[in-house]
Amino acid sequence: MRGSFPARYAGWCPNCRTDYPVDALIAYVREYLVFPDGRAGKTILVCEDCAKAVTRDRR
């Protein structure tokens, strides 16, 4: 996926509700793609699999 990058620190994906380790591929997506009632201007970090899923649904 274009725009994904390795995580510098361990984190948590709010979409699939799982932890990702250091060096896992993550990406920024708009909050409203993950949560329909979210704010349009805010970006959140999600794991690469979730980023692929939510951006494909919008196309």
MMTF fields as JSON, N, C-alpha, C and O atoms, coordinates in Angstrom:
{
  "mmtfVersion": "1.0.0",
  "mmtfProducer": "UNKNOWN",
  "numBonds": 235,
  "numAtoms": 236,
  "numGroups": 59,
  "numChains": 1,
  "numModels": 1,
  "chainsPerModel": [1],
  "groupsPerChain": [59],
  "chainIdList": ["A"],
  "bondAtomList": [4, 2, 8, 6, 12, 10, 16, 14, 20, 18, 24, 22, 28, 26, 32, 30, 36, 34, 40, 38, 44, 42, 48, 46, 52, 50, 56, 54, 60, 58, 64, 62, 68, 66, 72, 70, 76, 74, 80, 78, 84, 82, 88, 86, 92, 90, 96, 94, 100, 98, 104, 102, 108, 106, 112, 110, 116, 114, 120, 118, 124, 122, 128, 126, 132, 130, 136, 134, 140, 138, 144, 142, 148, 146, 152, 150, 156, 154, 160, 158, 164, 162, 168, 166, 172, 170, 176, 174, 180, 178, 184, 182, 188, 186, 192, 190, 196, 194, 200, 198, 204, 202, 208, 206, 212, 210, 216, 214, 220, 218, 224, 222, 228, 226, 232, 230],
  "bondOrderList": [1, 1, 1, 1, 1, 1, 1, 1, 1, 1, 1, 1, 1, 1, 1, 1, 1, 1, 1, 1, 1, 1, 1, 1, 1, 1, 1, 1, 1, 1, 1, 1, 1, 1, 1, 1, 1, 1, 1, 1, 1, 1, 1, 1, 1, 1, 1, 1, 1, 1, 1, 1, 1, 1, 1, 1, 1, 1],
  "groupList": [{"groupName": "MET", "atomNameList": ["N", "CA", "C", "O"], "elementList": ["N", "C", "C", "O"], "formalChargeList": [0, 0, 0, 0], "bondAtomList": [1, 0, 2, 1, 3, 2], "bondOrderList": [1, 1, 2], "singleLetterCode": "M", "chemCompType": "L-PEPTIDE LINKING"}, {"groupName": "ARG", "atomNameList": ["N", "CA", "C", "O"], "elementList": ["N", "C", "C", "O"], "formalChargeList": [0, 0, 0, 0], "bondAtomList": [1, 0, 2, 1, 3, 2], "bondOrderList": [1, 1, 2], "singleLetterCode": "R", "chemCompType": "L-PEPTIDE LINKING"}, {"groupName": "GLY", "atomNameList": ["N", "CA", "C", "O"], "elementList": ["N", "C", "C", "O"], "formalChargeList": [0, 0, 0, 0], "bondAtomList": [1, 0, 2, 1, 3, 2], "bondOrderList": [1, 1, 2], "singleLetterCode": "G", "chemCompType": "PEPTIDE LINKING"}, {"groupName": "SER", "atomNameList": ["N", "CA", "C", "O"], "elementList": ["N", "C", "C", "O"], "formalChargeList": [0, 0, 0, 0], "bondAtomList": [1, 0, 2, 1, 3, 2], "bondOrderList": [1, 1, 2], "singleLetterCode": "S", "chemCompType": "L-PEPTIDE LINKING"}, {"groupName": "PHE", "atomNameList": ["N", "CA", "C", "O"], "elementList": ["N", "C", "C", "O"], "formalChargeList": [0, 0, 0, 0], "bondAtomList": [1, 0, 2, 1, 3, 2], "bondOrderList": [1, 1, 2], "singleLetterCode": "F", "chemCompType": "L-PEPTIDE LINKING"}, {"groupName": "PRO", "atomNameList": ["N", "CA", "C", "O"], "elementList": ["N", "C", "C", "O"], "formalChargeList": [0, 0, 0, 0], "bondAtomList": [1, 0, 2, 1, 3, 2], "bondOrderList": [1, 1, 2], "singleLetterCode": "P", "chemCompType": "L-PEPTIDE LINKING"}, {"groupName": "ALA", "atomNameList": ["N", "CA", "C", "O"], "elementList": ["N", "C", "C", "O"], "formalChargeList": [0, 0, 0, 0], "bondAtomList": [1, 0, 2, 1, 3, 2], "bondOrderList": [1, 1, 2], "singleLetterCode": "A", "chemCompType": "L-PEPTIDE LINKING"}, {"groupName": "TYR", "atomNameList": ["N", "CA", "C", "O"], "elementList": ["N", "C", "C", "O"], "formalChargeList": [0, 0, 0, 0], "bondAtomList": [1, 0, 2, 1, 3, 2], "bondOrderList": [1, 1, 2], "singleLetterCode": "Y", "chemCompType": "L-PEPTIDE LINKING"}, {"groupName": "TRP", "atomNameList": ["N", "CA", "C", "O"], "elementList": ["N", "C", "C", "O"], "formalChargeList": [0, 0, 0, 0], "bondAtomList": [1, 0, 2, 1, 3, 2], "bondOrderList": [1, 1, 2], "singleLetterCode": "W", "chemCompType": "L-PEPTIDE LINKING"}, {"groupName": "CYS", "atomNameList": ["N", "CA", "C", "O"], "elementList": ["N", "C", "C", "O"], "formalChargeList": [0, 0, 0, 0], "bondAtomList": [1, 0, 2, 1, 3, 2], "bondOrderList": [1, 1, 2], "singleLetterCode": "C", "chemCompType": "L-PEPTIDE LINKING"}, {"groupName": "ASN", "atomNameList": ["N", "CA", "C", "O"], "elementList": ["N", "C", "C", "O"], "formalChargeList": [0, 0, 0, 0], "bondAtomList": [1, 0, 2, 1, 3, 2], "bondOrderList": [1, 1, 2], "singleLetterCode": "N", "chemCompType": "L-PEPTIDE LINKING"}, {"groupName": "THR", "atomNameList": ["N", "CA", "C", "O"], "elementList": ["N", "C", "C", "O"], "formalChargeList": [0, 0, 0, 0], "bondAtomList": [1, 0, 2, 1, 3, 2], "bondOrderList": [1, 1, 2], "singleLetterCode": "T", "chemCompType": "L-PEPTIDE LINKING"}, {"groupName": "ASP", "atomNameList": ["N", "CA", "C", "O"], "elementList": ["N", "C", "C", "O"], "formalChargeList": [0, 0, 0, 0], "bondAtomList": [1, 0, 2, 1, 3, 2], "bondOrderList": [1, 1, 2], "singleLetterCode": "D", "chemCompType": "L-PEPTIDE LINKING"}, {"groupName": "VAL", "atomNameList": ["N", "CA", "C", "O"], "elementList": ["N", "C", "C", "O"], "formalChargeList": [0, 0, 0, 0], "bondAtomList": [1, 0, 2, 1, 3, 2], "bondOrderList": [1, 1, 2], "singleLetterCode": "V", "chemCompType": "L-PEPTIDE LINKING"}, {"groupName": "LEU", "atomNameList": ["N", "CA", "C", "O"], "elementList": ["N", "C", "C", "O"], "formalChargeList": [0, 0, 0, 0], "bondAtomList": [1, 0, 2, 1, 3, 2], "bondOrderList": [1, 1, 2], "singleLetterCode": "L", "chemCompType": "L-PEPTIDE LINKING"}, {"groupName": "ILE", "atomNameList": ["N", "CA", "C", "O"], "elementList": ["N", "C", "C", "O"], "formalChargeList": [0, 0, 0, 0], "bondAtomList": [1, 0, 2, 1, 3, 2], "bondOrderList": [1, 1, 2], "singleLetterCode": "I", "chemCompType": "L-PEPTIDE LINKING"}, {"groupName": "GLU", "atomNameList": ["N", "CA", "C", "O"], "elementList": ["N", "C", "C", "O"], "formalChargeList": [0, 0, 0, 0], "bondAtomList": [1, 0, 2, 1, 3, 2], "bondOrderList": [1, 1, 2], "singleLetterCode": "E", "chemCompType": "L-PEPTIDE LINKING"}, {"groupName": "LYS", "atomNameList": ["N", "CA", "C", "O"], "elementList": ["N", "C", "C", "O"], "formalChargeList": [0, 0, 0, 0], "bondAtomList": [1, 0, 2, 1, 3, 2], "bondOrderList": [1, 1, 2], "singleLetterCode": "K", "chemCompType": "L-PEPTIDE LINKING"}],
  "groupTypeList": [0, 1, 2, 3, 4, 5, 6, 1, 7, 6, 2, 8, 9, 5, 10, 9, 1, 11, 12, 7, 5, 13, 12, 6, 14, 15, 6, 7, 13, 1, 16, 7, 14, 13, 4, 5, 12, 2, 1, 6, 2, 17, 11, 15, 14, 13, 9, 16, 12, 9, 6, 17, 6, 13, 11, 1, 12, 1, 1],
  "groupIdList": [1, 2, 3, 4, 5, 6, 7, 8, 9, 10, 11, 12, 13, 14, 15, 16, 17, 18, 19, 20, 21, 22, 23, 24, 25, 26, 27, 28, 29, 30, 31, 32, 33, 34, 35, 36, 37, 38, 39, 40, 41, 42, 43, 44, 45, 46, 47, 48, 49, 50, 51, 52, 53, 54, 55, 56, 57, 58, 59],
  "secStructList": [7, 6, 6, 7, 3, 3, 7, 1, 1, 7, 3, 3, 3, 6, 6, 6, 6, 3, 3, 3, 7, 6, 6, 7, 3, 3, 3, 3, 3, 3, 2, 2, 2, 2, 1, 6, 6, 1, 7, 6, 6, 7, 3, 3, 3, 3, 3, 2, 2, 2, 2, 2, 2, 2, 2, 2, 2, 2, 7],
  "xCoordList": [0.842, 0.0, 0.883, 1.849, 0.564, 1.309, 0.993, -0.169, 2.008, 1.795, 1.966, 1.878, 2.206, 2.441, 3.923, 4.776, 4.205, 5.58, 5.74, 4.75, 6.985, 7.192, 6.981, 7.374, 6.365, 6.1, 7.396, 8.203, 7.591, 8.78, 8.615, 9.594, 7.373, 7.092, 5.825, 5.03, 5.645, 4.462, 3.221, 3.282, 2.116, 0.884, -0.343, -0.262, -1.483, -2.775, -3.601, -3.714, -4.18, -5.04, -6.479, -7.04, -7.088, -8.45, -9.506, -10.631, -9.165, -10.142, -10.303, -11.418, -9.204, -9.293, -9.048, -9.151, -8.726, -8.536, -7.445, -7.606, -6.333, -5.191, -3.94, -3.877, -2.961, -1.677, -0.802, -0.861, 0.011, 1.004, 2.39, 2.573, 3.377, 4.731, 5.547, 5.096, 6.725, 7.67, 8.003, 8.116, 8.158, 8.471, 7.306, 7.486, 6.122, 4.951, 4.549, 4.74, 3.995, 3.582, 2.269, 1.3, 2.256, 1.079, 0.846, 1.716, -0.312, -0.627, -1.591, -2.366, -1.522, -2.484, -3.698, -3.55, -4.888, -6.129, -7.021, -6.843, -7.958, -8.916, -9.834, -10.25, -10.137, -10.947, -12.327, -12.854, -12.915, -14.267, -14.302, -15.372, -13.144, -13.12, -13.271, -13.853, -12.75, -12.826, -14.101, -14.792, -14.404, -15.596, -16.47, -16.099, -17.612, -18.44, -18.875, -19.143, -18.952, -19.35, -18.141, -18.291, -16.954, -15.734, -15.584, -16.329, -14.605, -14.348, -13.635, -12.761, -13.993, -13.451, -11.98, -11.249, -11.522, -10.165, -9.121, -7.926, -9.533, -8.584, -8.047, -8.797, -6.746, -6.157, -5.773, -5.405, -5.861, -5.502, -4.572, -4.566, -3.794, -2.908, -3.628, -4.222, -3.571, -4.13, -3.114, -2.189, -3.276, -2.378, -2.611, -3.649, -1.66, -1.73, -2.936, -3.556, -3.279, -4.426, -5.724, -6.56, -5.897, -7.098, -7.102, -8.152, -5.943, -5.855, -6.251, -6.96, -5.802, -6.181, -7.689, -8.328, -8.245, -9.671, -10.537, -11.486, -10.236, -11.105, -10.935, -11.896, -9.745, -9.581, -10.164, -10.626, -10.16, -10.784, -12.294, -12.923, -12.881, -14.332, -14.802, -15.934, -13.964, -14.354, -14.229, -14.826, -13.477, -13.259, -14.344, -14.304],
  "yCoordList": [-1.181, 0.0, 1.238, 1.312, 2.189, 3.437, 4.261, 4.388, 4.809, 5.646, 4.937, 5.571, 3.646, 2.945, 3.024, 3.181, 2.913, 3.032, 2.182, 1.875, 1.794, 0.972, 1.783, 2.946, 1.154, 1.812, 1.988, 1.064, 3.174, 3.433, 2.923, 2.732, 2.705, 2.195, 1.352, 1.484, 0.497, -0.359, 0.498, 1.53, 0.071, 0.837, -0.046, -1.268, 0.597, -0.077, 0.404, 1.608, -0.523, -0.173, -0.051, -1.029, 1.131, 1.299, 0.608, 0.404, 0.247, -0.397, -1.881, -2.341, -2.624, -4.058, -4.361, -5.51, -3.33, -3.428, -4.434, -5.22, -4.387, -5.243, -4.387, -3.266, -4.929, -4.246, -4.549, -5.645, -3.577, -3.841, -3.592, -2.67, -4.424, -4.305, -3.24, -2.672, -2.98, -2.085, -2.677, -3.895, -1.834, -2.198, -2.809, -3.191, -2.917, -3.335, -2.178, -1.015, -2.485, -1.425, -0.809, -1.515, 0.511, 1.26, 2.399, 2.7, 3.028, 4.126, 5.097, 4.727, 6.345, 7.349, 7.297, 7.244, 7.31, 7.418, 8.443, 8.741, 8.965, 9.904, 9.167, 8.037, 9.82, 9.182, 8.776, 7.745, 9.55, 9.231, 7.97, 7.392, 7.527, 6.27, 5.072, 4.055, 5.19, 4.099, 4.202, 3.207, 5.402, 5.65, 6.659, 7.831, 6.253, 7.16, 8.432, 9.441, 8.411, 9.605, 10.425, 11.368, 10.072, 10.772, 12.118, 12.455, 12.883, 14.203, 14.065, 13.211, 14.881, 14.774, 15.151, 14.567, 16.097, 16.582, 15.823, 16.052, 14.928, 14.239, 12.98, 12.255, 12.726, 11.491, 10.605, 11.093, 9.292, 8.331, 7.285, 7.077, 6.633, 5.554, 4.222, 3.916, 3.434, 2.083, 1.134, 1.577, -0.162, -1.138, -1.171, -0.718, -1.699, -1.658, -2.418, -1.972, -3.55, -4.322, -3.532, -3.562, -2.833, -2.018, -0.827, -0.449, -0.241, 0.89, 0.457, 1.183, -0.709, -1.228, -1.441, -1.081, -2.025, -2.342, -1.088, -1.041, -0.079, 1.099, 1.966, 2.605, 2.008, 2.823, 2.128, 2.803, 0.808, 0.091, 0.252, 0.348, 0.285, 0.432, 1.762, 1.862, 2.783, 4.121, 4.303, 5.229, 3.453, 3.621, 3.006, 3.064],
  "zCoordList": [0.0, 0.0, 0.0, 0.759, -0.828, -0.87, 0.373, 0.76, 0.985, 2.154, 3.479, 4.531, 3.453, 4.715, 5.065, 4.192, 6.34, 6.815, 8.07, 8.734, 8.409, 9.609, 10.889, 10.98, 11.851, 13.133, 13.913, 14.005, 14.471, 15.286, 16.709, 17.43, 17.101, 18.44, 18.375, 17.445, 19.354, 19.401, 19.624, 20.292, 19.069, 19.205, 19.132, 19.25, 18.934, 18.953, 17.779, 17.552, 17.029, 15.898, 16.395, 16.887, 16.276, 16.774, 15.916, 16.373, 14.686, 13.811, 14.152, 14.4, 14.165, 14.466, 15.943, 16.374, 16.706, 18.158, 18.547, 19.48, 17.806, 18.12, 18.259, 17.755, 18.943, 19.09, 17.885, 17.328, 17.483, 16.448, 17.04, 17.835, 16.645, 17.198, 16.471, 15.477, 16.965, 16.3, 14.932, 14.795, 13.934, 12.544, 11.779, 10.623, 12.368, 11.604, 10.694, 11.051, 9.526, 8.613, 9.087, 9.363, 9.177, 9.6, 8.616, 7.8, 8.686, 7.774, 8.444, 9.327, 8.001, 8.438, 7.524, 6.303, 8.095, 7.33, 8.019, 9.2, 7.29, 7.871, 8.834, 8.58, 9.928, 10.967, 10.449, 10.867, 9.563, 9.094, 8.23, 8.039, 7.698, 6.951, 7.88, 7.5, 9.089, 10.06, 10.889, 11.11, 11.342, 12.15, 11.411, 11.335, 10.865, 10.059, 10.785, 10.133, 12.102, 12.84, 13.298, 14.074, 12.823, 13.225, 12.545, 11.625, 13.015, 12.446, 11.108, 10.957, 10.158, 8.804, 8.729, 7.929, 9.527, 9.398, 10.188, 9.999, 11.063, 11.936, 11.252, 10.598, 11.406, 10.896, 12.065, 13.134, 11.857, 12.888, 12.288, 11.075, 13.131, 12.7, 12.818, 13.852, 11.755, 11.77, 11.148, 10.466, 11.375, 10.765, 9.253, 8.77, 8.527, 7.065, 6.524, 5.559, 7.121, 6.645, 6.774, 5.871, 7.878, 8.067, 7.114, 6.595, 6.884, 5.957, 4.555, 3.859, 4.137, 2.821, 2.746, 1.757, 3.79, 3.787, 3.727, 2.945, 4.527, 4.555, 3.311, 2.884, 2.718, 1.513, 0.297, -0.623, 0.26, -0.859, -0.838, -1.892, 0.352, 0.462, -0.096, -0.571, -0.052, -0.491, -1.997, -2.547, -2.679, -4.122, -4.934, -6.163]
}
